[in-house]
Amino acid sequence: MAEIHDIDEAIVKKVNSDGSISKVLDKKTRARKATQTTGLSKSKRRLIAKKAAKTKKKDLSGQNKANRKRKKTLKKRKNLGL
């Protein structure tokens, strides 16, 4: 018999940098749905992960911009009481 798994797909409120609120699936669910793992070999998955890590490490200005936006948004969220 097939087991029934309780998949928790929570909808959360998200505030973007200009303060508008939207309802989206939580980060865990979005990440699970975004990456293709079926039909890929273990070595292929490893290569994809390696490339993603390199790209992420390389993009410093993008990370700085993201951090500034994150700080600004967190401040707005705090003021909104979220």
N, CA, C and O of each residue as an XYZ file, in Angstrom:
328
protein
N       0.831     -1.199      0.000
C       0.000      0.000      0.000
C       0.874      1.260      0.000
O       1.954      1.290      0.590
N       0.390      2.261     -0.656
C       1.126      3.534     -0.715
C       0.886      4.331      0.563
O      -0.237      4.433      1.058
N       1.955      4.882      1.070
C       1.824      5.703      2.272
C       1.375      7.103      1.901
O       1.734      7.624      0.845
N       0.598      7.698      2.767
C       0.158      9.075      2.536
C       1.112     10.001      3.275
O       1.223      9.947      4.499
N       1.803     10.859      2.511
C       2.739     11.802      3.103
C       2.047     13.137      3.292
O       1.351     13.622      2.399
N       2.240     13.720      4.446
C       1.658     15.030      4.724
C       2.600     16.104      4.188
O       3.601     16.435      4.824
N       2.272     16.647      3.010
C       3.109     17.684      2.412
C       2.587     19.038      2.872
O       1.451     19.421      2.593
N       3.447     19.744      3.580
C       3.056     21.034      4.137
C       3.447     22.144      3.168
O       4.624     22.485      3.045
N       2.455     22.706      2.483
C       2.715     23.794      1.542
C       2.058     25.058      2.076
O       0.929     25.392      1.717
N       2.784     25.749      2.934
C       2.250     26.928      3.588
C       2.269     28.140      2.660
O       3.195     28.313      1.868
N       1.249     28.967      2.767
C       1.226     30.236      2.038
C       1.581     31.334      3.037
O       0.973     31.455      4.100
N       2.584     32.129      2.665
C       3.065     33.170      3.570
C       2.926     34.547      2.930
O       2.839     34.672      1.708
N       2.907     35.563      3.761
C       2.877     36.932      3.261
C       4.292     37.391      2.987
O       5.193     37.167      3.795
N       4.489     38.033      1.846
C       5.819     38.476      1.457
C       5.753     39.956      1.134
O       4.851     40.403      0.426
N       6.704     40.717      1.651
C       6.755     42.152      1.394
C       7.963     42.430      0.519
O       9.087     42.094      0.892
N       7.747     43.044     -0.652
C       8.907     43.351     -1.496
C       9.493     44.702     -1.110
O       9.004     45.357     -0.189
N      10.543     45.118     -1.818
C      11.305     46.294     -1.402
C      10.500     47.592     -1.422
O      10.825     48.526     -0.688
N       9.444     47.669     -2.257
C       8.656     48.902     -2.229
C       7.449     48.814     -1.302
O       6.578     49.682     -1.338
N       7.389     47.768     -0.467
C       6.391     47.706      0.586
C       5.078     47.033      0.222
O       4.187     46.953      1.068
N       4.922     46.539     -1.023
C       3.666     45.875     -1.373
C       3.680     44.428     -0.882
O       4.690     43.733     -0.984
N       2.548     43.994     -0.352
C       2.432     42.672      0.256
C       1.789     41.701     -0.734
O       0.782     42.023     -1.364
N       2.388     40.496     -0.868
C       1.798     39.466     -1.717
C       1.827     38.140     -0.977
O       2.666     37.923     -0.103
N       0.902     37.251     -1.337
C       0.855     35.932     -0.714
C       1.498     34.925     -1.651
O       1.088     34.787     -2.804
N       2.512     34.220     -1.150
C       3.242     33.230     -1.955
C       3.464     31.957     -1.141
O       3.322     31.957      0.081
N       3.813     30.881     -1.831
C       4.193     29.645     -1.141
C       5.481     29.885     -0.374
O       6.292     30.723     -0.769
N       5.676     29.157      0.721
C       6.888     29.370      1.518
C       8.133     28.912      0.758
O       8.042     28.183     -0.230
N       9.276     29.346      1.230
C      10.555     29.139      0.537
C      10.860     27.654      0.315
O      11.343     27.259     -0.745
N      10.571     26.845      1.333
C      10.848     25.418      1.269
C      10.090     24.770      0.101
O      10.653     23.974     -0.650
N       8.824     25.117     -0.036
C       7.983     24.561     -1.093
C       8.453     25.023     -2.459
O       8.533     24.228     -3.396
N       8.769     26.326     -2.577
C       9.233     26.861     -3.862
C      10.536     26.189     -4.287
O      10.716     25.868     -5.462
N      11.438     25.977     -3.339
C      12.715     25.332     -3.645
C      12.504     23.897     -4.097
O      13.166     23.420     -5.019
N      11.580     23.217     -3.443
C      11.311     21.815     -3.776
C      10.746     21.694     -5.194
O      11.071     20.758     -5.925
N       9.900     22.649     -5.571
C       9.281     22.594     -6.887
C      10.208     23.093     -7.998
O       9.990     22.781     -9.168
N      11.228     23.854     -7.646
C      12.067     24.503     -8.657
C      13.144     23.601     -9.237
O      13.451     23.691    -10.426
N      13.717     22.740     -8.423
C      14.866     21.968     -8.901
C      14.416     20.648     -9.505
O      13.604     19.933     -8.918
N      14.950     20.324    -10.687
C      14.650     19.049    -11.313
C      15.653     18.022    -10.816
O      16.860     18.207    -10.972
N      15.171     16.955    -10.225
C      16.060     15.897     -9.764
C      15.722     14.574    -10.428
O      16.599     13.722    -10.571
N      14.467     14.376    -10.840
C      14.102     13.117    -11.489
C      14.645     13.101    -12.906
O      14.611     14.109    -13.612
N      15.136     11.971    -13.303
C      15.664     11.833    -14.654
C      17.097     12.317    -14.800
O      17.633     12.321    -15.907
N      17.727     12.726    -13.703
C      19.122     13.165    -13.750
C      19.981     12.186    -12.965
O      19.567     11.676    -11.923
N      21.173     11.932    -13.470
C      22.087     11.064    -12.733
C      22.687     11.847    -11.561
O      22.622     13.075    -11.508
N      23.264     11.103    -10.638
C      23.859     11.722     -9.460
C      24.996     12.670     -9.859
O      25.146     13.753     -9.294
N      25.792     12.240    -10.843
C      26.927     13.066    -11.287
C      26.444     14.361    -11.953
O      27.047     15.419    -11.772
N      25.362     14.269    -12.716
C      24.802     15.451    -13.391
C      24.280     16.450    -12.348
O      24.498     17.655    -12.466
N      23.588     15.929    -11.325
C      23.088     16.790    -10.239
C      24.243     17.484     -9.538
O      24.158     18.663     -9.196
N      25.339     16.733     -9.324
C      26.516     17.272     -8.653
C      27.119     18.413     -9.473
O      27.495     19.448     -8.924
N      27.207     18.216    -10.795
C      27.739     19.256    -11.678
C      26.887     20.522    -11.640
O      27.409     21.636    -11.602
N      25.574     20.334    -11.650
C      24.653     21.480    -11.591
C      24.850     22.253    -10.294
O      24.893     23.484    -10.291
N      24.971     21.513     -9.186
C      25.162     22.148     -7.877
C      26.488     22.896     -7.819
O      26.572     23.986     -7.253
N      27.525     22.298     -8.411
C      28.853     22.909     -8.424
C      28.838     24.226     -9.197
O      29.402     25.225     -8.749
N      28.188     24.219    -10.359
C      28.100     25.414    -11.194
C      27.305     26.509    -10.482
O      27.671     27.684    -10.528
N      26.220     26.114     -9.828
C      25.389     27.080     -9.104
C      26.180     27.737     -7.978
O      26.059     28.939     -7.745
N      26.990     26.941     -7.281
C      27.802     27.457     -6.178
C      28.841     28.443     -6.700
O      29.063     29.493     -6.098
N      29.479     28.102     -7.826
C      30.479     28.985     -8.425
C      29.851     30.312     -8.837
O      30.391     31.381     -8.553
N      28.709     30.231     -9.509
C      28.017     31.426     -9.994
C      27.611     32.321     -8.834
O      27.741     33.544     -8.894
N      27.117     31.688     -7.778
C      26.677     32.446     -6.608
C      27.861     33.159     -5.955
O      27.753     34.310     -5.532
N      28.985     32.459     -5.880
C      30.180     33.021     -5.254
C      30.731     34.198     -6.067
O      31.243     35.169     -5.510
N      30.614     34.090     -7.392
C      31.178     35.079     -8.297
C      30.411     36.407     -8.293
O      31.005     37.468     -8.484
N      29.100     36.347     -8.075
C      28.241     37.527     -8.216
C      28.202     38.353     -6.932
O      27.199     38.348     -6.218
N      29.305     39.069     -6.637
C      29.391     39.825     -5.386
C      28.513     41.071     -5.382
O      27.834     41.348     -4.394
N      28.523     41.825     -6.486
C      27.737     43.062     -6.520
C      26.246     42.735     -6.402
O      25.485     43.472     -5.775
N      25.845     41.621     -7.013
C      24.445     41.188     -6.917
C      24.075     40.836     -5.493
O      22.973     41.134     -5.033
N      25.017     40.190     -4.790
C      24.766     39.823     -3.397
C      24.677     41.060     -2.516
O      23.836     41.131     -1.620
N      25.555     42.046     -2.774
C      25.514     43.283     -1.986
C      24.190     44.007     -2.193
O      23.582     44.500     -1.243
N      23.752     44.063     -3.453
C      22.477     44.705     -3.774
C      21.325     43.971     -3.070
O      20.422     44.596     -2.515
N      21.377     42.641     -3.105
C      20.352     41.826     -2.461
C      20.334     42.073     -0.959
O      19.265     42.159     -0.355
N      21.523     42.187     -0.350
C      21.605     42.443      1.090
C      21.019     43.798      1.455
O      20.323     43.930      2.462
N      21.302     44.813      0.627
C      20.730     46.142      0.878
C      19.207     46.090      0.801
O      18.510     46.640      1.654
N      18.701     45.419     -0.236
C      17.247     45.286     -0.405
C      16.636     44.532      0.770
O      15.577     44.902      1.276
N      17.333     43.447      1.206
C      16.834     42.628      2.306
C      16.728     43.445      3.587
O      15.726     43.373      4.298
N      17.776     44.226      3.876
C      17.774     45.062      5.087
C      16.625     46.064      5.054
O      15.921     46.257      6.046
N      16.450     46.701      3.892
C      15.394     47.699      3.719
C      14.013     47.057      3.923
O      13.143     47.608      4.598
N      13.846     45.883      3.319
C      12.572     45.173      3.410
C      12.299     44.704      4.830
O      11.172     44.804      5.314
N      13.340     44.185      5.509
C      13.162     43.733      6.886
C      12.738     44.884      7.793
O      11.937     44.708      8.710
N      13.297     46.074      7.515
C      12.924     47.255      8.275
C      11.434     47.588      8.065
O      10.711     47.909      9.009
N      11.000     47.498      6.790
C       9.595     47.762      6.470
C       8.681     46.727      7.113
O       7.615     47.056      7.634
N       9.119     45.464      7.067
C       8.327     44.390      7.683
C       8.160     44.638      9.183
O       7.082     44.436      9.742
N       9.240     45.076      9.821
C       9.211     45.348     11.259
C       8.218     46.462     11.561
O       7.442     46.384     12.514
N       8.259     47.512     10.718
C       7.335     48.631     10.901
C       5.875     48.214     10.672
O       4.969     48.717     11.337
N       5.653     47.277      9.714
C       4.295     46.798      9.444
C       3.820     45.799     10.493
O       2.628     45.509     10.589
N       4.756     45.279     11.274
C       4.405     44.306     12.304
C       4.239     42.901     11.776
O       3.467     42.122     12.336
N       4.944     42.554     10.709
C       4.869     41.213     10.148
C       6.013     40.333     10.634
O       6.099     39.165     10.254
